Structures are given as C-alpha cells and as structure tokens.
C-alpha cells in the first residue's frame, strides 16, 4: 500500500482564522460522529453528549488510509476522550490527536464551538 502524505494539520484554538459552519447540532448523533467536508478535507465531528463536549478530527485512518474515523467508537481511556478506528481499533485522543496505542502517528484535531445550535469547526487557513 502506498503511503499517503497527509494534508491534515492540527489547528489549535489560537491558530483559528476561519470558523466553518458545519451543520446544525441536530445533524449529529448523541455520543456518535458524522463526517463533514471542508474544502478538500473530510472532518469527523463527534457529539460526545455523555461528556457534554464536541470534538473534530481528520476522518482519515492513518493506518488503513480509509475515511472511517467518523464511524468509530467513542470512549475514554483513563479520562482521555478517544475515538477507536472501526477498521483496526487503534485509538486516538480527541484532545491531542495522540495515538493511545503508541504505534501510529497522531491524527489532526480541530477546535469546535457551538453557537445558536450550529457546529463550527476552526481552521488555520
């Protein structure tokens, strides 16, 4: 399998230049995820309603190179919110992008804000 160079880059709250209006909060399942498209990026957005928090990360699985993270399983590991890839069950922190299994590169994460019942994702470009 050919390795894909990732076009995904983590954006911190301080780096945000654009707030992309993704969708209504009602478009996302409680304690689940959905995929949205921003330019040529697929972004997984999670409504972790059990924690009353929203998260966003790249939708691309870094190991399998498939757009599947939005269909992953939400959970936590020692208090760290995480997403498990549905293909290989590798887990990633939704706060830092770190691979919690320690054997893959981190995923890109993005800040999320909710205003007037709409989900906004922050990008640095």
C-alpha positions as CSV (number, residue, x, y, z in Angstrom):
1,X,0.0,0.0,0.0
2,X,1.3,3.4,-0.9
3,X,1.7,5.8,1.9
4,X,-0.4,9.0,1.6
5,X,1.1,12.3,2.6
6,X,-1.5,13.8,4.9
7,X,-2.9,17.2,4.1
8,X,-4.5,17.3,7.6
9,X,-2.8,19.6,10.1
10,X,-3.9,20.1,13.7
11,X,-5.4,23.6,14.4
12,X,-5.3,25.0,17.9
13,X,-7.8,27.5,19.3
14,X,-5.1,30.2,19.0
15,X,-4.4,29.3,15.3
16,X,-8.1,29.6,14.1
17,X,-8.5,32.1,11.2
18,X,-11.8,30.6,9.8
19,X,-14.8,29.2,11.7
20,X,-16.5,26.8,9.2
21,X,-20.3,26.5,9.8
22,X,-20.6,22.7,9.5
23,X,-24.2,21.8,10.3
24,X,-27.0,22.1,12.9
25,X,-26.3,20.3,16.2
26,X,-29.3,18.2,15.4
27,X,-27.5,16.7,12.4
28,X,-25.1,14.8,14.7
29,X,-26.0,11.7,16.8
30,X,-25.6,11.8,20.6
31,X,-22.4,10.0,21.6
32,X,-21.5,9.5,17.9
33,X,-19.9,11.0,14.9
34,X,-20.6,12.2,11.4
35,X,-18.4,13.4,8.6
36,X,-18.4,16.9,7.1
37,X,-16.4,18.3,4.2
38,X,-14.3,21.4,4.3
39,X,-12.6,22.3,1.0
40,X,-10.8,19.0,0.1
41,X,-10.8,17.7,3.7
42,X,-13.1,15.2,5.3
43,X,-13.6,16.0,9.0
44,X,-15.1,13.7,11.6
45,X,-17.2,15.6,14.1
46,X,-18.3,14.0,17.4
47,X,-21.1,14.9,19.8
48,X,-19.8,13.3,23.0
49,X,-23.0,14.2,24.8
50,X,-22.1,12.0,27.8
51,X,-19.3,14.5,28.5
52,X,-21.3,17.4,27.1
53,X,-18.3,18.2,24.7
54,X,-17.8,18.3,20.9
55,X,-14.7,17.2,19.1
56,X,-13.4,17.2,15.5
57,X,-10.5,15.4,13.8
58,X,-9.4,14.1,10.4
59,X,-11.7,11.4,9.1
60,X,-8.7,9.5,7.5
61,X,-7.5,6.5,9.3
62,X,-3.7,6.8,9.3
63,X,-3.1,3.1,9.2
64,X,-5.7,1.9,6.7
65,X,-5.8,5.2,4.7
66,X,-9.7,5.0,4.7
67,X,-12.2,7.7,5.5
68,X,-13.7,6.0,8.5
69,X,-12.9,7.7,11.8
70,X,-16.4,9.4,12.0
71,X,-17.8,5.9,12.3
72,X,-15.5,4.9,15.1
73,X,-16.4,4.1,18.7
74,X,-16.3,6.9,21.2
75,X,-15.0,6.3,24.7
76,X,-12.3,7.3,27.2
77,X,-9.0,5.9,28.4
78,X,-8.2,7.0,31.9
79,X,-10.2,10.1,31.5
80,X,-9.0,11.0,28.0
81,X,-11.8,11.1,25.4
82,X,-10.9,8.9,22.5
83,X,-12.0,7.5,19.2
84,X,-11.3,3.9,18.1
85,X,-11.0,3.3,14.4
86,X,-13.7,0.9,13.2
87,X,-11.3,-1.0,11.0
88,X,-8.4,-1.8,13.3
89,X,-9.5,-0.5,16.7
90,X,-6.4,1.8,17.1
91,X,-7.4,4.6,19.5
92,X,-6.6,8.3,19.3
93,X,-7.1,11.1,21.8
94,X,-9.7,13.6,20.8
95,X,-7.9,16.3,22.8
96,X,-4.4,15.9,21.3
97,X,-4.7,13.5,18.4
98,X,-2.1,11.2,20.0
99,X,-2.3,7.5,19.1
100,X,-3.0,5.9,22.5
101,X,-1.6,2.6,21.3
102,X,1.7,4.3,20.7
103,X,2.4,2.7,17.3
104,X,1.0,5.3,14.8
105,X,1.4,8.9,14.1
106,X,-1.1,11.3,15.7
107,X,-4.2,12.4,13.9
108,X,-5.1,16.1,13.2
109,X,-7.6,17.7,15.6
110,X,-9.6,20.9,15.2
111,X,-11.4,23.2,17.7
112,X,-15.2,23.1,17.8
113,X,-17.6,25.7,19.0
114,X,-21.4,25.7,19.2
115,X,-23.3,28.9,18.5
116,X,-27.1,29.2,18.0
117,X,-27.4,25.4,17.7
118,X,-24.8,25.2,14.9
119,X,-21.5,23.4,14.9
120,X,-18.4,25.4,13.8
121,X,-15.0,23.9,13.2
122,X,-11.9,26.0,13.4
123,X,-9.2,26.0,10.7
124,X,-5.9,27.9,10.4
125,X,-6.4,28.8,6.7
